[in-house]
Amino acid sequence: MKNIKTIGILGGGQLARMMVLETKRLGFDFLVLDPTPACPAAQVGAKQIIGSFKDPEKIALLAEKVDVITFDIEHVNTQKLNELEQQGVVIRPSPKILDIIQDKLKQKMLLKEAGIPIPRFLNQEDLTQAAKLLGYPFVQKLRHGGYDGQGVLVIKSEEDLKDAFKENFYVEEAIAIEKEIAVLVARSPQGEIKVYPVVEMLFDVRANICDEVLCPARIDESLAAKAQEIAFQVIEALGEGAVGIFAVEMFLSKEGDILVNEIAPRPHNSGHFTLDGCITSQFEQHIRAIAGLPLGATDLLIPTMMINLLGEGQGTPVIEGFEEALSLEGVHIHLYGKKEVRPFRKMGHVNIVDRNIDQVVKKAMKVKEILHVKGE
Ligand code: ADP
């Protein structure tokens, strides 16, 4: 196998930035394709091709210059990537996996076929019929392009039907959710698999964005073990092309069932805690996996809570409460270097660690109060 030295990334946002920060020390070089000059990854030492990560010519140019291609974002041009993969370009995870994951309905069908527990879903475009079969409330999801809840609607009654998506969707039963949890799992080209401890995700109700992640999740050990087993089954179900790190998002229902919601084929917000909480971060793990190296240990070293720093207002970023937040023990601030604030834009995150889990949560709430990224 060819030695992997230079890594190409489609997208140069915060995930690419953290891959670079975590693994330049292992001797890797990076080239990212991103439309914004001085994108977050380029600021920390990646070289950059300026252009859209959907542009086939720019993707081909990237492929010529690197030993492996990976992703910071999954909404990319898979047609060109499939073509390149057939010509022998190493792309991890495989664009065939992205094709499935980009289409939430295909994703659900694959999981169903593999016997993975998921909410009941229907490929049903007639919403009156869907309501009859699933009952109210039910959930309508766009098949393509949704993120941070943008493509998800809860249809509570007939009233809501007029505001529903008109096409390119599927429907599923509404789960009475006790907790939203996630498990990171990594796979190498040699088939080595490593599973991380379970996290619980807490959401900002205003924007429906996950804005707090706690590890360990406050759930029974037997449920945690079950969630890890399910994540293992998911990566096996994806098959050989599933190389790299994957985040498996799940619901723990009020009845105590664990159901898979969706898969992210890359480092994920729910895994940022690993930077300060685990033996091997999700970013180092991803790079180890795509470079065909042995995977690192995934143990949690200390209870960790991650909070997202979501933009407030619009304009040039100004950070409030920086020194005060840093004066608390066990506070690690990670900023993404974005030049412009927009409401709810992910500007950075903070990992708060403490040997006592109640203290972690308390301290995290304090940091949330103190620290703000505002636009000026
Ligand atoms: P996105 O990919 O945009 O994040 P998700 O499919 O993760 O979309 O859905 C966003 C949120 O909507 C979930 O985190 C959950 O809170 C809620 N949700 C999604 N599907 C269901 C469901 N079947 N039942 C209840 N709530 C759901």
Boltz pocket constraint, residues with backbone or C-beta under 6 A from the ligand:
constraints:
  - pocket:
      binder: B
      contacts: [[A, 119], [A, 139], [A, 141], [A, 146], [A, 147], [A, 148], [A, 149], [A, 150], [A, 151], [A, 152], [A, 172], [A, 173], [A, 174], [A, 175], [A, 176], [A, 177], [A, 180], [A, 208], [A, 249], [A, 261], [A, 262]]
      max_distance: 6.0
